[in-house]
């Protein structure tokens, strides 16, 4: 089976969201990798998934959470309306609300590609290490106002092409397809 997931970054207005399709045989760690790509994160911080009272993280001797590399999505009995939380970068605290929109049959062996895909989304994700939602709001303010004391510093940091209102779903989906082809997911 495949899961159609809508992921929305919490505490950010206007909304930043993605709609993805992933095989339910993927582990939570593989879903983490997909989320890193579709939200333009750099995978340089810890992460966790939360489902009701269960917590999942990458294996670590200091973690008391369940192993995200050994837990497959199909093991979680997800159905339309099920909700999970994905937290990336415990310092910045980027929370992502995940809702299962549909459970779809897997295409036949000769059918369309069953690999994870980005289907839609809106707005560019915050740059890495922006300081969580409050820091990102400060970044947005500085970018909007050229007379802001940190405008030039922030613009240099995020790059001249970063536009928080623009999201190129096609380009990100192509990056996801390449990551899968290269075995990075």
ABEGO torsion letter per residue (X at the ends): XBBBBBBBBBGBOBBBBBBBBBBAABBAAAAAAAAAAAAGBAGABBBBBBBEABBBBBBBAABABBBAAABBAAAAGBBBGBBBBBBBGAAAGBBBBBBBABBBBBBBAABBBABBBBABEBEBBBBBGAGEAAAAAAAAAAAABAABAAAAAAAAAAEAABBAABBBAAAAAAAAAAAAAAGAX
